[in-house]
Amino acid sequence: MHKPHGVTLPELLIVIAIVGILATLAVPSFQRLIQANAISSGVDIFMADLRFARSESIKRGGGVVMCRSDAPEKSSPTCGAGSTLGWQSGWIIFHDLNNNSNKTATETLLRVQAPFTTIDSIAEAGAATKFKFSPTGRLTLTASTSLQFGGKKVANDLQRVVCVNLSGRARIAGDGTKSCASDQ
């Protein structure tokens, strides 16, 4: 009796077809999972840096600024709001010694966040391109603000809205359909 050694071409083609079908079914789920993880990670990083800036302001007696930067990884980064990417372009946190809310060469850079390449948008409501903290940890803004993580390329249920109140604390309001006012 003859024993086969290996697989035949039809068997191999059937296995490849089954694997191809399973892969086409799984890819959309993985893309959604990847988007959800990117949004979640971005929100976590932003909120951690906001808490860091607030605590540094209390520790240093005020004058800590977290601001959007068009080129945060430059050798001497500055605040900039010219980018159409919003907070997605990255940010810097620095100790503002001269109280002008702009980073100068003599001011201490505390933290740098590189641009996000996995999130298509981090947009702020209003003009909150800077968060400046007082010695008590409160923001010097005149109104609370919100940021939406995820743009038109991301489903609403994967997007996240982060609310930052005047006390300097941030919270997640919910998905892309929520607003800071509707969640209170």
Buried (B, 14 or more C-beta within 10 A) or exposed (E): EEEEEEEEEEEEEEEEEEEEEEEEEEEEEEEBEEBBEBBBBBBEEBBEBBBBBBBBBBEBEBBBBBBBBBBBEEEEBBBBBEBEBBBBBBBBBBBBEEEEBBBEEEBEBBBBBEBBEEBBBBBBBEEBBBBBBBEEBBBBBEEBBBBBBBBEEBEEEBBBBBBBBEEBBBBBBBBBEBBBEEEE
